[in-house]
Amino acid sequence: MNLKIFQTMTMQEWKAKINGFFQPKSQAERQKMVKYLVVFPAAVVCGIVILWLLYTSLNKNDSKVGNAFNTEIPEGENDGIKTKAEEYAAADAAKEKEAQQRAVVALDTLTALTTDTVEHQSAVENSA
């Protein structure tokens, strides 16, 4: 239907229609033009930017280098401890092991410092 309208328009009608855009407009016509020339293109551009941001955030397989917003935060080390009771037991075991190590170190220093106070007697002194 629209195709027939374009075929029947003459060159004079086209010129009149184009010149109609440049004629002084009323307030309602200006608002309508602002809507079509400013608001709709701005809405389309905003929509495209939003879709682009969503699409880039969904590409997690991309390897990011340097400062990137979509980097994954590591979870940290997992000891396998799941309850508080097990955590307390593990802490007590660590304290006990540390105390045992200190005791071993203390015994090593004591044995190194002590010397025999009794002099060994020679075979001649023992026979006499």
Legacy VTK file of the C-alpha trace (Angstrom):
# vtk DataFile Version 3.0
C-alpha trace
ASCII
DATASET POLYDATA
POINTS 128 float
0.000 0.000 0.000
2.809 2.402 0.929
4.587 1.466 -2.240
1.682 2.836 -4.306
1.855 6.163 -2.450
5.537 6.552 -3.286
4.954 5.690 -6.939
2.162 8.208 -7.419
4.013 11.140 -5.828
5.473 13.480 -8.354
8.667 15.427 -8.069
6.767 18.590 -7.083
5.061 16.779 -4.213
8.386 15.431 -2.992
9.880 18.918 -3.075
6.890 20.332 -1.173
7.164 17.597 1.459
10.903 18.175 1.932
10.467 21.951 2.125
7.746 21.411 4.714
10.411 20.268 7.171
12.152 23.636 6.945
9.059 25.838 7.389
8.301 27.457 10.767
6.506 25.013 13.051
3.970 25.333 15.840
4.830 24.334 19.426
3.152 20.908 19.086
5.006 20.153 15.858
8.338 21.160 17.429
7.742 18.830 20.386
6.885 16.008 18.013
10.092 16.613 16.038
12.144 16.683 19.253
10.587 13.361 20.199
11.543 11.755 16.901
14.930 13.423 16.430
16.291 13.387 20.005
14.410 11.095 22.372
14.082 7.990 20.202
17.729 7.944 19.009
18.923 8.558 22.582
16.774 5.649 23.821
18.158 3.380 21.101
21.757 4.324 21.937
21.148 3.709 25.675
19.610 0.322 24.881
22.587 -0.656 22.731
25.042 0.372 25.476
23.137 -1.633 28.103
23.048 -4.722 25.893
26.765 -4.342 25.172
27.585 -4.125 28.909
25.460 -7.184 29.655
27.050 -9.154 26.832
30.585 -8.347 27.961
29.808 -9.362 31.543
28.541 -12.765 30.370
31.779 -13.642 28.552
33.602 -15.257 31.465
35.794 -17.415 29.220
37.705 -14.373 28.013
41.114 -14.078 29.622
41.422 -10.639 31.175
44.856 -9.067 31.511
45.647 -6.160 33.821
42.955 -4.130 35.546
39.668 -5.677 34.532
36.321 -5.347 36.242
35.222 -8.933 35.617
38.012 -10.764 37.423
37.068 -13.637 39.667
38.046 -13.397 43.334
39.790 -16.560 44.590
37.993 -18.470 47.316
41.062 -18.981 49.473
42.522 -22.128 50.962
40.228 -24.826 52.271
41.542 -27.009 55.129
38.579 -29.334 55.130
37.469 -28.190 58.628
33.729 -27.784 58.657
32.518 -27.282 62.247
33.609 -25.147 65.203
34.343 -28.209 67.330
36.742 -29.512 64.705
38.365 -26.074 64.476
38.888 -25.965 68.255
40.296 -29.521 68.227
42.692 -28.591 65.415
43.807 -25.459 67.321
44.401 -27.515 70.496
46.394 -30.087 68.512
48.515 -27.319 66.995
49.207 -25.835 70.461
50.143 -29.241 71.861
52.489 -29.936 68.951
54.137 -26.547 69.438
54.591 -27.247 73.179
56.189 -30.625 72.382
58.575 -28.993 69.930
59.573 -26.396 72.537
60.215 -29.185 75.057
62.426 -31.039 72.588
64.400 -27.876 71.857
64.780 -27.193 75.582
66.049 -30.744 76.226
68.531 -30.441 73.372
69.978 -27.256 74.873
70.185 -28.842 78.338
72.083 -31.878 77.123
74.511 -29.696 75.208
75.261 -27.528 78.281
75.690 -30.280 80.856
79.055 -31.954 81.199
80.214 -34.840 83.294
81.317 -33.538 86.707
82.887 -36.806 87.755
86.278 -37.221 86.301
87.041 -40.566 84.839
89.702 -42.333 86.771
92.471 -44.031 84.985
93.069 -47.734 85.222
96.013 -47.187 87.560
93.911 -45.161 89.994
91.181 -47.765 89.956
93.609 -50.550 90.818
95.006 -48.704 93.800
LINES 1 129
128 0 1 2 3 4 5 6 7 8 9 10 11 12 13 14 15 16 17 18 19 20 21 22 23 24 25 26 27 28 29 30 31 32 33 34 35 36 37 38 39 40 41 42 43 44 45 46 47 48 49 50 51 52 53 54 55 56 57 58 59 60 61 62 63 64 65 66 67 68 69 70 71 72 73 74 75 76 77 78 79 80 81 82 83 84 85 86 87 88 89 90 91 92 93 94 95 96 97 98 99 100 101 102 103 104 105 106 107 108 109 110 111 112 113 114 115 116 117 118 119 120 121 122 123 124 125 126 127
